[in-house]
């Protein structure tokens, strides 16, 4: 069993910013199936310079997000104790399941990446 991802959020933002559509190739997340429930794995996507975070919830489900806070692009991390993504720069918090803003200054949800088993496809 493998986890693959697509980046509708990255693609959508790039298309909006550039005024033309951009797509990113799906990618396998190495080590995804080995992370324990209630933990996270950092990886690079869509390029080696872009960081992302894969969260495996305590219920065993997976969710992946761009690792930049939507406030000022500080890197977020997974807080196992609080089961959420947290930004230490300006005290922002996001749901580890949906990416929705829970508190703090972030103006919009975290960029969520789509995950697929077996095949990868962008959701737009």
C-alpha positions as CSV (number, residue, x, y, z in Angstrom):
1,X,0.0,0.0,0.0
2,X,1.5,3.4,-1.0
3,X,0.4,7.0,-0.5
4,X,0.5,9.4,-3.4
5,X,-0.3,13.0,-3.5
6,X,-1.4,15.8,-5.8
7,X,-1.3,19.4,-5.0
8,X,-4.5,21.1,-6.0
9,X,-3.8,23.9,-3.6
10,X,-0.3,24.5,-5.0
11,X,-1.5,24.2,-8.5
12,X,-4.5,26.5,-7.8
13,X,-2.3,29.2,-6.2
14,X,0.3,29.0,-9.0
15,X,-2.4,29.3,-11.6
16,X,-4.0,32.2,-9.8
17,X,-0.7,34.0,-9.3
18,X,0.6,33.4,-12.8
19,X,-2.7,33.8,-14.6
20,X,-2.2,30.4,-16.3
21,X,-2.7,26.8,-15.2
22,X,0.3,24.9,-13.7
23,X,0.2,21.3,-12.7
24,X,2.6,19.2,-10.6
25,X,3.3,15.5,-11.0
26,X,2.0,13.2,-8.4
27,X,4.7,11.8,-6.1
28,X,5.1,8.8,-3.7
29,X,5.7,9.8,-0.1
30,X,8.5,7.5,1.1
31,X,7.9,6.2,4.6
32,X,4.2,7.2,4.7
33,X,3.0,3.7,5.6
34,X,5.5,3.4,8.4
35,X,4.4,6.4,10.5
36,X,2.5,5.7,13.6
37,X,-1.0,7.1,14.3
38,X,-0.7,10.4,16.0
39,X,2.5,11.4,14.3
40,X,3.8,13.2,11.2
41,X,6.4,13.0,8.4
42,X,8.0,16.0,6.6
43,X,8.7,15.6,2.9
44,X,9.4,17.7,-0.2
45,X,6.6,18.5,-2.6
46,X,6.1,19.7,-5.3
47,X,9.8,20.4,-5.7
48,X,12.8,19.6,-3.5
49,X,12.7,23.2,-2.2
50,X,9.0,23.0,-1.1
51,X,8.3,21.5,2.2
52,X,5.1,19.6,3.1
53,X,3.9,17.6,6.1
54,X,2.0,14.3,6.2
55,X,-0.1,13.7,9.3
56,X,-1.4,10.4,10.4
57,X,-4.3,11.0,12.8
58,X,-4.9,8.9,15.9
59,X,-7.7,7.2,14.0
60,X,-5.2,6.1,11.3
61,X,-6.3,8.5,8.6
62,X,-3.8,10.6,6.6
63,X,-3.8,14.2,5.6
64,X,-1.1,16.3,3.9
65,X,-0.5,20.0,3.8
66,X,2.0,22.5,2.5
67,X,4.3,23.3,5.5
68,X,4.1,27.1,5.2
69,X,1.7,29.0,7.4
70,X,-0.8,31.1,5.4
71,X,0.0,34.1,7.5
72,X,3.7,34.9,6.8
73,X,5.0,31.5,5.5
74,X,6.7,30.3,8.7
75,X,7.0,26.5,8.8
76,X,4.2,24.8,10.7
77,X,4.7,21.6,12.7
78,X,2.5,18.8,14.0
79,X,1.7,19.0,17.7
80,X,0.9,15.5,18.8
81,X,-0.2,16.7,22.2
82,X,-2.8,19.1,20.6
83,X,-3.5,17.1,17.4
84,X,-3.1,20.1,15.2
85,X,-0.6,22.0,13.0
86,X,0.9,24.9,14.9
87,X,2.9,27.9,13.7
88,X,5.3,29.1,16.4
89,X,6.1,32.4,14.7
90,X,2.8,34.2,15.5
91,X,0.8,31.5,17.4
92,X,-1.4,30.2,14.6
93,X,-3.1,26.8,14.6
94,X,-4.7,24.6,11.9
95,X,-6.8,21.5,12.0
96,X,-4.6,18.4,11.3
97,X,-7.5,16.9,9.5
98,X,-8.8,19.7,7.3
99,X,-6.3,22.5,7.5
100,X,-8.9,25.0,8.7
101,X,-7.7,27.8,10.8
102,X,-8.4,27.1,14.5
103,X,-6.9,30.3,16.0
104,X,-4.3,33.1,15.4
105,X,-3.6,35.4,12.5
106,X,-3.6,33.0,9.5
107,X,-6.1,34.5,7.0
108,X,-7.0,31.3,5.2
109,X,-6.7,27.5,5.7
110,X,-3.5,25.6,5.1
111,X,-2.9,24.4,1.6
112,X,-4.1,20.8,1.6
113,X,-2.6,18.2,-0.7
114,X,-4.8,15.5,-2.1
115,X,-3.8,11.9,-1.2
116,X,-4.7,8.8,-3.2
117,X,-3.8,5.1,-2.7
118,X,-2.5,3.3,-5.8
119,X,-3.0,6.2,-8.2
120,X,-2.4,9.9,-8.0
121,X,-4.6,12.5,-9.4
122,X,-5.0,16.2,-9.0
123,X,-8.2,17.5,-7.5
124,X,-9.1,20.9,-8.8
